[in-house]
Amino acid sequence: MKSKPSLWAVRVIVLGAFAATVWLYGPRAVTVLAAKFESHGELAGPKVQLDRVGFTDRPAWLEGELLLAVAEALSPWLSDELGILDEPGSRQLCRGLESVAWVRSARVERVFPDRFRLHLALRRPLLAVHADGGEPLCLVDEDAVMLPFVAAPVPKVVLYRGGGSPTISVVYGERCGEARVRAAVGVAREWFGEVAPLVADCPELLEVDTINLGGRWAGDHPAYPEVRVFLRRDDGEAVVFGYGRPVDSPLSRVAPAVKASVLGHVLAEHPGLAGLDGGELRFKNRWRAYLKPRPVGAFDPIEPWAELSRPR
């Protein structure tokens, strides 16, 4: 049972997808100006309560559990007060906020006579990383930087035992060194940036499967792709498609536009992927030969690779 969020956590907001702005209302103008022009000593000026946060808009992705998680992580640094002219305090505040894994960068701007403006660039989750047994490990952003796990509407990558170690060392705020995770991040970026926008009514990406990265599980054979993607069928179940090599592979790759075209053809014949359990996105002219009709019973997300790789 989650504890009731603080008032600040409920009211916090971030403006823009990666450059958010929050307003902290402070002292009256005349007091601020009096401190600014005080002739003796270094004065920090009247104090601004950092938990007095107003807001306007927020990015669409920062909602629900994500909003509460980010707010909770930031709240220790926004629960005190800061003098309107306290430059060392402002720098310390920025350093404190940047120590939070969710924050890429922070900057405090003074808006005289009576306000602060705090600019935050946040890290947006791209994938959820799970251990082989399904245990959630962390989220990662587009740079594979690890973030605390939150039940967020993002695809997953599972560290199946067949592809190496079933877990990783999780350090929030650091870039994940696991090759399977970084490869999955590259594919997810390519999917959302170059494949999905070209496909009308594109199915939801559920998982990026990198178990065979480098041919470590099924061997180095053209019939077995290093990367597969799982897409949501119209009934909510997953359909697995061969995707090919990772984005940074030194070997030749099928262009994202080709994969988008193939998926468009598949959807034209099978709206919502109805009646399918698998297929291939790598073959521009032979994609029909690789479609796998939905079998009786559930589809195993790992095996059999051979059934997916041969024409039926």
C-alpha positions as CSV (number, residue, x, y, z in Angstrom):
1,M,0.0,0.0,0.0
2,K,1.6,3.3,-1.1
3,S,1.8,6.0,1.5
4,K,-0.2,9.2,0.9
5,P,1.9,11.5,-1.2
6,S,3.0,14.8,0.2
7,L,1.3,18.0,-0.8
8,W,4.3,19.0,-2.9
9,A,4.3,15.6,-4.7
10,V,0.7,16.0,-5.6
11,R,1.2,19.5,-6.9
12,V,4.6,19.1,-8.6
13,I,4.7,19.5,-12.4
14,V,7.4,19.6,-15.1
15,L,6.9,21.8,-18.1
16,G,7.9,20.4,-21.4
17,A,9.2,16.9,-22.4
18,F,12.8,17.5,-21.4
19,A,13.0,21.2,-20.3
20,A,10.4,21.6,-17.5
21,T,9.7,24.9,-15.6
22,V,8.2,25.3,-12.2
23,W,7.5,28.6,-10.4
24,L,8.5,29.2,-6.8
25,Y,6.7,32.2,-5.4
26,G,8.7,34.3,-3.0
27,P,8.9,37.6,-1.1
28,R,7.4,40.9,-2.0
29,A,9.3,43.1,-4.5
30,V,10.2,45.9,-2.2
31,T,11.9,43.5,0.3
32,V,13.8,41.9,-2.5
33,L,15.1,45.2,-3.9
34,A,16.0,46.4,-0.4
35,A,18.2,43.3,0.1
36,K,19.7,43.6,-3.4
37,F,20.9,47.1,-2.8
38,E,22.0,46.7,0.9
39,S,25.4,48.3,1.2
40,H,26.9,46.2,3.9
41,G,27.6,42.5,4.0
42,E,26.6,39.7,1.7
43,L,22.9,39.1,2.2
44,A,21.0,36.2,0.8
45,G,17.8,38.2,0.8
46,P,14.4,37.2,1.9
47,K,13.7,33.4,2.0
48,V,11.7,31.6,-0.6
49,Q,9.8,28.5,0.5
50,L,10.8,25.8,-2.0
51,D,7.7,23.7,-1.4
52,R,5.4,26.5,-2.7
53,V,5.2,25.2,-6.2
54,G,2.8,26.3,-8.8
55,F,2.4,24.7,-12.3
56,T,0.9,25.0,-15.7
57,D,1.4,22.1,-18.1
58,R,3.3,18.8,-18.0
59,P,4.6,16.4,-20.6
60,A,2.1,13.6,-21.5
61,W,4.5,10.9,-20.2
62,L,4.8,12.4,-16.7
63,E,1.6,11.1,-15.1
64,G,0.4,8.5,-12.7
65,E,3.0,6.4,-11.0
66,L,5.8,8.2,-12.9
67,L,4.7,11.6,-11.6
68,L,4.6,10.4,-8.0
69,A,8.0,8.7,-8.3
70,V,9.7,11.8,-9.8
71,A,8.0,14.1,-7.2
72,E,9.0,11.9,-4.3
73,A,12.7,11.8,-5.6
74,L,12.8,15.6,-5.9
75,S,10.9,16.5,-2.8
76,P,13.9,16.3,-0.3
77,W,15.6,19.1,-2.3
78,L,12.4,21.2,-2.5
79,S,11.4,21.0,1.1
80,D,13.5,23.8,2.5
81,E,13.9,27.5,1.8
82,L,16.3,29.6,-0.3
83,G,17.3,33.2,-0.2
84,I,16.4,35.1,-3.3
85,L,20.0,36.3,-3.6
86,D,21.7,33.2,-2.3
87,E,24.0,32.2,-5.2
88,P,25.9,29.4,-3.4
89,G,22.6,28.0,-2.2
90,S,21.3,28.1,-5.7
91,R,24.3,26.2,-7.0
92,Q,23.9,23.6,-4.2
93,L,20.2,23.2,-5.0
94,C,21.1,22.5,-8.6
95,R,23.8,20.0,-7.6
96,G,21.3,18.3,-5.3
97,L,18.6,18.0,-7.9
98,E,21.2,16.7,-10.5
99,S,22.1,13.9,-8.0
100,V,18.6,12.5,-8.6
101,A,18.7,9.8,-11.3
102,W,15.6,11.3,-13.0
103,V,17.3,14.7,-13.6
104,R,19.6,15.2,-16.5
105,S,20.3,18.8,-15.6
106,A,18.9,21.6,-13.4
107,R,19.2,25.4,-13.5
108,V,17.9,28.1,-11.2
109,E,16.8,31.4,-12.8
110,R,15.9,34.5,-10.8
111,V,12.9,36.4,-12.0
112,F,12.9,39.7,-10.1
113,P,11.2,41.0,-8.2
114,D,9.7,38.0,-6.4
115,R,10.2,34.6,-8.1
116,F,12.6,31.8,-8.9
117,R,12.2,29.8,-12.1
118,L,13.7,26.2,-11.9
119,H,14.5,24.5,-15.2
120,L,14.7,20.7,-15.0
121,A,15.6,18.4,-17.9
122,L,14.2,15.0,-17.0
123,R,15.1,11.5,-18.2
124,R,12.2,9.9,-19.8
125,P,11.9,6.1,-19.4
126,L,12.2,4.1,-22.7
127,L,12.3,0.5,-21.5
128,A,11.7,-1.6,-18.4
129,V,14.4,-4.2,-17.6
130,H,13.4,-7.5,-16.1
131,A,15.3,-10.5,-14.8
132,D,14.7,-13.9,-16.3
133,G,12.0,-14.8,-13.8
134,G,10.1,-11.6,-14.5
135,E,11.5,-9.6,-11.5
136,P,11.6,-5.9,-12.4
137,L,15.1,-4.5,-12.1
138,C,15.0,-0.9,-13.4
139,L,13.9,1.4,-16.1
140,V,16.3,2.9,-18.7
141,D,16.1,6.0,-20.7
142,E,17.2,6.6,-24.3
143,D,20.9,6.7,-23.2
144,A,20.5,3.4,-21.3
145,V,20.8,5.3,-18.0
146,M,19.2,3.3,-15.2
147,L,16.3,4.7,-13.3
148,P,14.2,3.4,-10.4
149,F,11.6,0.9,-11.5
150,V,8.0,2.2,-11.8
151,A,5.1,0.5,-13.4
152,A,5.2,2.6,-16.6
153,P,3.6,2.1,-20.0
154,V,6.9,1.2,-21.7
155,P,8.1,-1.9,-23.5
156,K,10.4,-4.3,-21.7
157,V,13.6,-6.2,-22.2
158,V,14.0,-9.5,-20.4
159,L,17.5,-10.8,-19.5
160,Y,16.8,-14.4,-20.4
161,R,19.3,-17.0,-19.0
162,G,19.9,-18.3,-22.5
163,G,21.5,-15.0,-23.5
164,G,23.9,-14.6,-20.6
165,S,23.6,-13.6,-17.0
166,P,19.9,-13.3,-15.9
167,T,20.5,-10.0,-14.0
168,I,22.6,-6.9,-13.9
169,S,24.2,-4.6,-11.4
170,V,21.7,-1.7,-11.0
171,V,23.1,1.7,-10.1
172,Y,20.6,4.5,-10.6
173,G,21.9,7.4,-12.6
174,E,24.6,5.3,-14.3
175,R,24.6,3.9,-17.9
176,C,23.8,0.2,-18.1
177,G,26.8,-1.7,-19.3
178,E,24.8,-4.8,-20.3
179,A,25.1,-5.3,-24.1
180,R,21.6,-6.8,-24.3
181,V,20.0,-3.8,-22.6
182,R,21.9,-1.3,-24.7
183,A,21.0,-3.1,-27.9
184,A,17.3,-3.1,-26.9
185,V,17.5,0.6,-26.2
186,G,18.9,1.2,-29.7
187,V,16.1,-0.8,-31.3
188,A,13.4,0.8,-29.2
189,R,14.7,4.3,-30.2
190,E,14.7,3.2,-33.9
191,W,11.2,1.7,-33.5
192,F,9.6,4.8,-32.0
193,G,11.5,7.2,-34.2
194,E,11.7,5.5,-37.6
195,V,9.3,2.5,-37.8
196,A,6.1,3.2,-35.9
197,P,5.6,6.7,-37.4
198,L,5.4,5.2,-40.9
199,V,2.8,2.5,-40.0
200,A,-0.9,3.4,-39.7
201,D,-2.4,2.0,-36.5
202,C,0.9,0.6,-35.6
203,P,0.6,-2.1,-32.9
204,E,2.0,-1.4,-29.5
205,L,5.6,-2.5,-28.9
206,L,5.6,-4.9,-25.9
207,E,9.1,-6.3,-25.8
208,V,12.5,-6.1,-27.5
209,D,14.1,-9.6,-27.3
210,T,17.9,-9.6,-27.5
211,I,18.4,-13.2,-26.2
212,N,20.3,-14.1,-29.4
213,L,22.5,-11.0,-29.5
214,G,25.8,-12.0,-31.1
215,G,24.4,-15.4,-31.9
216,R,25.1,-16.5,-28.3
217,W,21.9,-18.5,-28.0
218,A,20.9,-19.8,-31.4
219,G,24.2,-19.4,-33.2
220,D,25.4,-17.1,-36.0
221,H,22.9,-18.1,-38.7
222,P,20.9,-15.8,-41.0
223,A,17.7,-17.7,-40.1
224,Y,17.9,-16.7,-36.5
225,P,17.7,-12.9,-35.9
226,E,19.7,-11.3,-33.1
227,V,16.7,-9.2,-32.2
228,R,13.0,-9.9,-32.2
229,V,10.2,-7.6,-31.3
230,F,6.9,-8.5,-29.6
231,L,3.8,-6.5,-30.8
232,R,0.4,-6.4,-29.2
233,R,-2.3,-8.3,-31.1
234,D,-5.9,-6.9,-31.2
235,D,-6.8,-9.3,-28.4
236,G,-4.0,-8.1,-26.2
237,E,-1.7,-11.1,-26.8
238,A,1.8,-10.8,-28.2
239,V,2.9,-11.5,-31.8
240,V,6.7,-12.0,-32.3
241,F,8.5,-10.7,-35.4
242,G,12.1,-11.2,-36.5
243,Y,13.7,-7.8,-36.5
244,G,17.3,-8.5,-37.5
245,R,20.6,-7.1,-36.2
246,P,21.0,-4.4,-33.5
247,V,21.3,-0.8,-34.5
248,D,25.1,-0.6,-34.0
249,S,25.9,-3.8,-35.8
250,P,28.9,-3.6,-38.2
251,L,27.1,-6.0,-40.5
252,S,24.4,-4.9,-43.0
253,R,20.9,-4.2,-41.7
254,V,17.4,-4.0,-43.1
255,A,16.4,-0.3,-43.2
256,P,13.7,0.8,-40.8
257,A,11.6,2.0,-43.7
258,V,11.6,-1.5,-45.1
259,K,10.4,-3.0,-41.8
260,A,7.7,-0.4,-41.6
261,S,6.5,-1.2,-45.1
262,V,6.5,-5.0,-44.4
263,L,4.5,-4.4,-41.2
264,G,2.1,-2.2,-43.1
265,H,1.5,-5.0,-45.6
266,V,1.0,-7.5,-42.8
267,L,-1.6,-5.3,-41.1
268,A,-3.4,-4.7,-44.4
269,E,-4.1,-8.5,-44.7
270,H,-4.4,-9.1,-40.9
271,P,-5.8,-6.0,-39.2
272,G,-4.7,-5.8,-35.7
273,L,-2.4,-8.8,-36.4
274,A,-5.5,-10.9,-36.0
275,G,-4.9,-14.7,-36.4
276,L,-1.1,-14.3,-36.2
277,D,1.5,-15.5,-33.7
278,G,4.7,-14.6,-35.6
279,G,6.3,-13.3,-38.7
280,E,9.3,-11.5,-40.1
281,L,10.0,-7.8,-40.8
282,R,13.3,-8.4,-42.7
283,F,12.0,-9.8,-46.0
284,K,10.5,-7.2,-48.3
285,N,9.2,-9.6,-50.9
286,R,8.8,-12.9,-49.0
287,W,7.1,-11.7,-45.8
288,R,4.0,-13.8,-46.4
289,A,6.1,-17.0,-46.4
290,Y,7.2,-16.3,-42.8
291,L,3.8,-15.5,-41.3
292,K,3.0,-17.9,-38.4
293,P,-0.7,-18.5,-37.9
294,R,-1.9,-18.4,-34.3
295,P,-1.6,-22.0,-32.9
296,V,-3.8,-23.6,-30.3
297,G,-2.4,-22.7,-26.9
298,A,-0.1,-20.0,-25.7
299,F,3.1,-19.0,-27.6
300,D,6.4,-19.5,-25.8
301,P,8.3,-16.2,-25.9
302,I,11.7,-18.0,-26.2
303,E,11.1,-21.2,-28.2
304,P,10.9,-22.6,-30.8
305,W,13.1,-20.3,-32.9
306,A,13.2,-22.8,-35.8
307,E,9.4,-22.5,-36.3
308,L,9.7,-18.8,-36.6
309,S,12.6,-18.9,-39.0
310,R,11.3,-21.2,-41.7
311,P,8.5,-20.6,-44.2
312,R,5.3,-22.5,-43.5
